Amino acid sequence: MKDMTEDEADEYARWFRCLADPTRIRLLHLIAQAPDPITVGELVEQIGKSQSTVSRHLQLLADDRYIFTEPDGVRTLISVNRACMSALPEAARRIMAADT
């Protein structure tokens, strides 16, 4: 396993920092288990938080590329970035210097 660069460490820290909030974890879980893109309104109903709170958390998840957002008329469709399913566990293995 190669040494971790400072840029990689910064990126991994950003990824994990983004997940260090229970509301974002719950949102990501709901989005990941949805069979189709889900709307912000649906997430607001399921999570029990205000639309502005949910939107702020979604923006943070989108900034770190955990989710994709797509405008659809007056609503926004949200889907999970499936590449995270392999990139995030790989980051954890790299951090812990675990063999793959």
C-alpha positions in Angstrom: 0.0 0.0 0.0 1.4 3.4 -1.0 1.8 6.3 1.4 -1.1 8.7 1.6 -0.5 12.2 0.2 -1.6 15.3 2.0 -4.2 15.9 -0.7 -5.6 12.5 -0.3 -5.8 13.0 3.5 -7.5 16.3 3.0 -10.1 14.8 0.7 -10.8 11.8 3.0 -11.1 14.1 6.0 -13.7 16.2 4.1 -15.6 13.0 3.2 -15.8 11.8 6.7 -16.5 15.3 8.1 -19.5 15.5 5.9 -20.8 12.3 7.3 -20.3 13.4 10.9 -23.9 14.5 11.3 -26.8 12.1 12.1 -29.3 14.0 9.8 -26.9 13.7 6.8 -26.4 10.0 7.6 -30.2 9.4 7.7 -30.7 11.4 4.5 -28.0 9.5 2.7 -29.5 6.2 3.9 -33.0 7.2 2.6 -31.6 8.3 -0.7 -29.4 5.2 -1.2 -32.3 2.8 -0.5 -34.8 4.6 -2.8 -35.2 2.6 -6.0 -35.6 5.8 -8.0 -34.5 9.4 -7.5 -36.4 11.0 -4.6 -37.6 14.5 -4.2 -36.6 17.0 -1.6 -40.3 17.1 -0.5 -40.4 13.4 0.0 -37.2 13.6 2.1 -38.6 16.4 4.2 -41.7 14.2 5.0 -39.6 11.2 5.9 -36.9 12.9 7.9 -39.3 15.2 9.9 -37.1 18.4 9.5 -37.9 21.7 7.8 -37.3 22.0 4.1 -34.5 24.6 4.7 -32.7 22.2 7.0 -33.0 19.3 4.7 -31.9 21.4 1.7 -28.8 22.6 3.6 -27.8 19.1 4.5 -28.4 17.9 0.9 -26.2 20.8 -0.4 -23.4 19.6 1.8 -23.8 16.0 0.6 -23.9 17.2 -3.0 -20.7 19.3 -2.4 -18.8 16.2 -1.4 -20.4 14.2 -4.3 -22.3 11.7 -2.1 -25.5 12.6 -4.0 -26.6 14.0 -7.4 -29.3 16.7 -7.7 -31.3 17.2 -10.9 -33.8 20.0 -11.4 -37.2 18.7 -12.6 -39.5 21.6 -13.1 -40.3 23.0 -9.7 -38.9 20.1 -7.8 -35.4 18.6 -7.4 -34.7 14.9 -7.8 -32.0 13.4 -5.6 -30.0 10.2 -6.2 -27.1 8.6 -4.6 -23.7 8.6 -6.2 -23.1 4.8 -6.4 -19.3 5.3 -6.8 -19.3 6.2 -3.1 -20.1 2.6 -2.3 -16.6 1.6 -3.3 -14.7 4.8 -2.8 -15.7 5.4 0.8 -14.8 1.9 2.0 -11.6 2.1 0.1 -10.8 5.4 1.8 -11.3 3.7 5.2 -9.0 0.8 4.2 -6.3 3.3 3.1 -6.6 5.3 6.3 -6.3 2.2 8.5 -3.5 0.8 6.2 -5.6 -2.4 5.8 -4.8 -4.9 3.1 -7.5 -5.1 0.4 
